[in-house]
Amino acid sequence: MDPGIAAAEGVSGVGAAKLFAGRYDLGETLKHGNGVDTFRAIDTLSGRDVVVKAIEPETIHAAARLRFEHETQVLRHLTGTGLTGLCD
């Protein structure tokens, strides 16, 4: 299955919760740093393999938050082979 990306914010202690946003079964941590955690996950509604990228607003600086928001806006409008799709 092709990976997708799910963006979420306002998550406290995301590593402690196995089911993220009531939908994503978190697996291994792919990247951690700068207030952003990225996880391999399974969307329990669709069964798809996805990537969950979560930000913690209390630890991320304003410029990084704007970059994250811009990234999600761009991903919403892009499609094509080798591109990550945006689920939510």
Biotite code that builds the C-alpha atoms (Angstrom):
import biotite.structure as struc

atoms = struc.array([
    struc.Atom([0.000, 0.000, 0.000], chain_id="A", res_id=1, res_name="MET", atom_name="CA", element="C"),
    struc.Atom([1.125, 3.569, -0.647], chain_id="A", res_id=2, res_name="ASP", atom_name="CA", element="C"),
    struc.Atom([1.877, 5.598, 2.461], chain_id="A", res_id=3, res_name="PRO", atom_name="CA", element="C"),
    struc.Atom([-0.301, 8.588, 3.196], chain_id="A", res_id=4, res_name="GLY", atom_name="CA", element="C"),
    struc.Atom([0.200, 11.396, 5.630], chain_id="A", res_id=5, res_name="ILE", atom_name="CA", element="C"),
    struc.Atom([-2.054, 12.479, 8.440], chain_id="A", res_id=6, res_name="ALA", atom_name="CA", element="C"),
    struc.Atom([-1.376, 15.765, 10.131], chain_id="A", res_id=7, res_name="ALA", atom_name="CA", element="C"),
    struc.Atom([-2.608, 16.552, 13.596], chain_id="A", res_id=8, res_name="ALA", atom_name="CA", element="C"),
    struc.Atom([-1.839, 19.050, 16.284], chain_id="A", res_id=9, res_name="GLU", atom_name="CA", element="C"),
    struc.Atom([-2.391, 19.578, 19.963], chain_id="A", res_id=10, res_name="GLY", atom_name="CA", element="C"),
    struc.Atom([-1.219, 16.121, 20.919], chain_id="A", res_id=11, res_name="VAL", atom_name="CA", element="C"),
    struc.Atom([0.329, 15.723, 24.318], chain_id="A", res_id=12, res_name="SER", atom_name="CA", element="C"),
    struc.Atom([2.312, 12.567, 24.972], chain_id="A", res_id=13, res_name="GLY", atom_name="CA", element="C"),
    struc.Atom([1.551, 11.135, 21.535], chain_id="A", res_id=14, res_name="VAL", atom_name="CA", element="C"),
    struc.Atom([4.091, 8.344, 22.020], chain_id="A", res_id=15, res_name="GLY", atom_name="CA", element="C"),
    struc.Atom([2.166, 7.046, 25.029], chain_id="A", res_id=16, res_name="ALA", atom_name="CA", element="C"),
    struc.Atom([-1.137, 6.668, 23.155], chain_id="A", res_id=17, res_name="ALA", atom_name="CA", element="C"),
    struc.Atom([-1.190, 3.703, 20.769], chain_id="A", res_id=18, res_name="LYS", atom_name="CA", element="C"),
    struc.Atom([-4.349, 4.791, 18.914], chain_id="A", res_id=19, res_name="LEU", atom_name="CA", element="C"),
    struc.Atom([-3.782, 8.319, 17.642], chain_id="A", res_id=20, res_name="PHE", atom_name="CA", element="C"),
    struc.Atom([-6.775, 10.591, 16.933], chain_id="A", res_id=21, res_name="ALA", atom_name="CA", element="C"),
    struc.Atom([-9.044, 7.603, 17.599], chain_id="A", res_id=22, res_name="GLY", atom_name="CA", element="C"),
    struc.Atom([-8.081, 6.156, 14.220], chain_id="A", res_id=23, res_name="ARG", atom_name="CA", element="C"),
    struc.Atom([-4.372, 5.566, 13.611], chain_id="A", res_id=24, res_name="TYR", atom_name="CA", element="C"),
    struc.Atom([-2.593, 2.578, 15.155], chain_id="A", res_id=25, res_name="ASP", atom_name="CA", element="C"),
    struc.Atom([0.922, 3.914, 15.732], chain_id="A", res_id=26, res_name="LEU", atom_name="CA", element="C"),
    struc.Atom([3.960, 1.823, 14.967], chain_id="A", res_id=27, res_name="GLY", atom_name="CA", element="C"),
    struc.Atom([7.630, 2.745, 14.957], chain_id="A", res_id=28, res_name="GLU", atom_name="CA", element="C"),
    struc.Atom([8.811, 6.319, 15.307], chain_id="A", res_id=29, res_name="THR", atom_name="CA", element="C"),
    struc.Atom([10.330, 7.434, 12.005], chain_id="A", res_id=30, res_name="LEU", atom_name="CA", element="C"),
    struc.Atom([11.552, 10.845, 13.136], chain_id="A", res_id=31, res_name="LYS", atom_name="CA", element="C"),
    struc.Atom([11.484, 12.905, 16.315], chain_id="A", res_id=32, res_name="HIS", atom_name="CA", element="C"),
    struc.Atom([12.584, 16.482, 16.786], chain_id="A", res_id=33, res_name="GLY", atom_name="CA", element="C"),
    struc.Atom([11.788, 20.191, 16.662], chain_id="A", res_id=34, res_name="ASN", atom_name="CA", element="C"),
    struc.Atom([8.325, 19.637, 18.147], chain_id="A", res_id=35, res_name="GLY", atom_name="CA", element="C"),
    struc.Atom([7.308, 17.177, 15.407], chain_id="A", res_id=36, res_name="VAL", atom_name="CA", element="C"),
    struc.Atom([6.981, 13.398, 15.717], chain_id="A", res_id=37, res_name="ASP", atom_name="CA", element="C"),
    struc.Atom([6.562, 11.188, 12.651], chain_id="A", res_id=38, res_name="THR", atom_name="CA", element="C"),
    struc.Atom([5.255, 7.619, 12.969], chain_id="A", res_id=39, res_name="PHE", atom_name="CA", element="C"),
    struc.Atom([4.573, 4.649, 10.733], chain_id="A", res_id=40, res_name="ARG", atom_name="CA", element="C"),
    struc.Atom([0.918, 3.711, 11.353], chain_id="A", res_id=41, res_name="ALA", atom_name="CA", element="C"),
    struc.Atom([-2.148, 1.866, 10.099], chain_id="A", res_id=42, res_name="ILE", atom_name="CA", element="C"),
    struc.Atom([-5.410, 3.696, 9.440], chain_id="A", res_id=43, res_name="ASP", atom_name="CA", element="C"),
    struc.Atom([-7.860, 1.450, 11.314], chain_id="A", res_id=44, res_name="THR", atom_name="CA", element="C"),
    struc.Atom([-10.792, 2.688, 9.199], chain_id="A", res_id=45, res_name="LEU", atom_name="CA", element="C"),
    struc.Atom([-9.301, 1.934, 5.776], chain_id="A", res_id=46, res_name="SER", atom_name="CA", element="C"),
    struc.Atom([-6.593, -0.578, 6.685], chain_id="A", res_id=47, res_name="GLY", atom_name="CA", element="C"),
    struc.Atom([-4.025, 1.531, 4.777], chain_id="A", res_id=48, res_name="ARG", atom_name="CA", element="C"),
    struc.Atom([-0.409, 1.933, 5.786], chain_id="A", res_id=49, res_name="ASP", atom_name="CA", element="C"),
    struc.Atom([0.099, 5.626, 6.557], chain_id="A", res_id=50, res_name="VAL", atom_name="CA", element="C"),
    struc.Atom([2.555, 8.058, 8.084], chain_id="A", res_id=51, res_name="VAL", atom_name="CA", element="C"),
    struc.Atom([1.317, 10.208, 10.965], chain_id="A", res_id=52, res_name="VAL", atom_name="CA", element="C"),
    struc.Atom([3.067, 13.529, 11.488], chain_id="A", res_id=53, res_name="LYS", atom_name="CA", element="C"),
    struc.Atom([2.092, 15.174, 14.758], chain_id="A", res_id=54, res_name="ALA", atom_name="CA", element="C"),
    struc.Atom([3.116, 18.536, 16.154], chain_id="A", res_id=55, res_name="ILE", atom_name="CA", element="C"),
    struc.Atom([3.053, 19.637, 19.764], chain_id="A", res_id=56, res_name="GLU", atom_name="CA", element="C"),
    struc.Atom([2.189, 23.358, 19.765], chain_id="A", res_id=57, res_name="PRO", atom_name="CA", element="C"),
    struc.Atom([3.782, 24.009, 23.145], chain_id="A", res_id=58, res_name="GLU", atom_name="CA", element="C"),
    struc.Atom([7.208, 22.867, 21.904], chain_id="A", res_id=59, res_name="THR", atom_name="CA", element="C"),
    struc.Atom([7.285, 24.071, 18.295], chain_id="A", res_id=60, res_name="ILE", atom_name="CA", element="C"),
    struc.Atom([8.406, 27.582, 17.372], chain_id="A", res_id=61, res_name="HIS", atom_name="CA", element="C"),
    struc.Atom([6.238, 29.831, 15.167], chain_id="A", res_id=62, res_name="ALA", atom_name="CA", element="C"),
    struc.Atom([8.331, 29.479, 11.987], chain_id="A", res_id=63, res_name="ALA", atom_name="CA", element="C"),
    struc.Atom([8.246, 25.667, 12.164], chain_id="A", res_id=64, res_name="ALA", atom_name="CA", element="C"),
    struc.Atom([4.496, 25.713, 12.755], chain_id="A", res_id=65, res_name="ARG", atom_name="CA", element="C"),
    struc.Atom([3.964, 27.906, 9.679], chain_id="A", res_id=66, res_name="LEU", atom_name="CA", element="C"),
    struc.Atom([6.194, 25.603, 7.615], chain_id="A", res_id=67, res_name="ARG", atom_name="CA", element="C"),
    struc.Atom([4.172, 22.578, 8.803], chain_id="A", res_id=68, res_name="PHE", atom_name="CA", element="C"),
    struc.Atom([0.863, 24.291, 7.917], chain_id="A", res_id=69, res_name="GLU", atom_name="CA", element="C"),
    struc.Atom([2.217, 25.275, 4.494], chain_id="A", res_id=70, res_name="HIS", atom_name="CA", element="C"),
    struc.Atom([3.380, 21.709, 3.866], chain_id="A", res_id=71, res_name="GLU", atom_name="CA", element="C"),
    struc.Atom([-0.103, 20.314, 4.579], chain_id="A", res_id=72, res_name="THR", atom_name="CA", element="C"),
    struc.Atom([-1.749, 22.924, 2.311], chain_id="A", res_id=73, res_name="GLN", atom_name="CA", element="C"),
    struc.Atom([0.605, 22.042, -0.555], chain_id="A", res_id=74, res_name="VAL", atom_name="CA", element="C"),
    struc.Atom([0.128, 18.287, -0.071], chain_id="A", res_id=75, res_name="LEU", atom_name="CA", element="C"),
    struc.Atom([-3.661, 18.664, -0.262], chain_id="A", res_id=76, res_name="ARG", atom_name="CA", element="C"),
    struc.Atom([-3.345, 19.859, -3.870], chain_id="A", res_id=77, res_name="HIS", atom_name="CA", element="C"),
    struc.Atom([-0.639, 17.519, -5.192], chain_id="A", res_id=78, res_name="LEU", atom_name="CA", element="C"),
    struc.Atom([-1.094, 14.087, -6.725], chain_id="A", res_id=79, res_name="THR", atom_name="CA", element="C"),
    struc.Atom([1.243, 11.830, -8.629], chain_id="A", res_id=80, res_name="GLY", atom_name="CA", element="C"),
    struc.Atom([3.486, 8.812, -8.474], chain_id="A", res_id=81, res_name="THR", atom_name="CA", element="C"),
    struc.Atom([5.955, 9.007, -5.624], chain_id="A", res_id=82, res_name="GLY", atom_name="CA", element="C"),
    struc.Atom([4.074, 11.788, -3.832], chain_id="A", res_id=83, res_name="LEU", atom_name="CA", element="C"),
    struc.Atom([2.601, 11.344, -0.400], chain_id="A", res_id=84, res_name="THR", atom_name="CA", element="C"),
    struc.Atom([-1.174, 11.883, -0.265], chain_id="A", res_id=85, res_name="GLY", atom_name="CA", element="C"),
    struc.Atom([-2.846, 13.739, 2.566], chain_id="A", res_id=86, res_name="LEU", atom_name="CA", element="C"),
    struc.Atom([-5.562, 11.776, 4.418], chain_id="A", res_id=87, res_name="CYS", atom_name="CA", element="C"),
    struc.Atom([-6.675, 14.331, 7.052], chain_id="A", res_id=88, res_name="ASP", atom_name="CA", element="C"),
])
